[in-house]
Amino acid sequence: MIRSDNGFFGEFGGRFVPEILLPALTELEDLFFGLRDDPAFWQEYLTLTQEFSGRPTPLTPLRRISKQLGGAQIWLKREDLNHSGAHKINNVLGQGLLVQRMGKKRVIAETGAGQHGLATAIMAARLGLDATIYMGAEDIERQYSNVFWMRQLGSKVVGVTTGAQTLKEALDEALRDWAASVENTHYVLGTACGPAPFPELVSYFQSVISDEIKVQSMKQMGSLPDEVVACVGGGSNAMGAFAAFLEDPEVTLVGIEAGGLSLKDGEHSIRLSQNTGETGIAQGYKTLFLQNNDGQLGDTHSIAAGLDYVGVSPILAHLSQQGRVVPDSATDTEVTEAFSLLMKTEGIIPALESAHALAGGFKRAQQMTPEQNLVINLSGRGDKDIFTVARAFPQAEWAGFLQREAERSSEIMQQKGVL
Ligand SMILES: *Cc1c(COP(=O)(O)O)cnc(C)c1O
């Protein structure tokens, strides 16, 4: 169980927000602290995830890849099999239960690639809440399929046109909305970052992942795993995969960040493993941020939109400083190789984010023995990312496919008189 010291994890965390938001954060924290040790509340949460999202997700042995690599037995925790295709639904369903208890009727969220917005839209539809999702206008263009589904699900998607028109501006806009609407609105934060109590609260709901890994590994391996590996964007799937093992020092916990193209500024999103992140306060909390020379938030790059983030969970910053979590990274090239290996050898289509954990995990497994077990958290599935993946693996034959798809759509739009 993860417990902060008054919102802090070592030197990281805290709550650095405008005064107007403090009552809402305190209300949320009081409610959460009152419920988190209540077995009836946890059971209510588990039932919702079982009935709606298919939990528990399986632990799948990768027999062919393990044999081919010749090291540890590799297992995948299948968060890709959740409803909506990733672990993000765990967190939003949990927050949905808190919203119901607070008696609020409206939720807001910000989203970059659209995955968290989509999960929030799904939760809002299921629980009968109004949802407004803020998204940079540039991201709306890049991730239109998620926008399409959010609107079909009944959510309002607001395009933010200030600044670079991406996640950061969407976050500012969502906070502005919240400051004016805290009375009836809950802000659904999507990862284990942001002001207290969010890092702790999001990790609490995601810890269902490692609770299940623990039970499944005892049953399927006859022991705890030797290593658990997860990718790190904001850090929620990693905290979920690690939480239940924090008191088991024999289980090595490894977080894989986006190594991108190179270690040059702006070409990666490594905050933990290469001393590239510097302690700072932004977006309501204190953590290791990528910063440029004048202390402004730096530019980031990743082949996977969900790992393209300047901050990182204060809990992971603390745990890696303490040596409990081993941070590492995988480059775009390593990621595409791991992606193909999993597809072709095991018939599983991973999200590009999760393929970072695969790349890191495969490398580590090769240094281990066949008697050992390594679990990789497969945070999401990749078939929804078809166009991103087609662009990430450019091949001439797919250019035609992408173009024909666009032409067919515009033909239909013309027939229906939309264009
Ligand atoms: C959003 C996302 C991530 C990164 O977010 P975390 O909070 O670090 O887990 C990783 N994998 C998938 C599939 C995602 O959608």
The ligand as an ORCA input file, in Angstrom:
! r2SCAN-3c Opt
* xyz 0 1
  C      -1.470      6.349    -21.440
  C      -0.775      5.092    -21.664
  C       0.475      4.817    -21.067
  C       1.233      5.812    -20.237
  O       0.603      6.234    -19.073
  P       1.061      5.764    -17.630
  O       0.312      6.666    -16.710
  O       2.543      5.939    -17.526
  O       0.674      4.348    -17.476
  C       1.036      3.571    -21.280
  N       0.437      2.642    -22.056
  C      -0.759      2.873    -22.654
  C      -1.350      1.803    -23.491
  C      -1.405      4.101    -22.484
  O      -2.583      4.313    -23.081
*
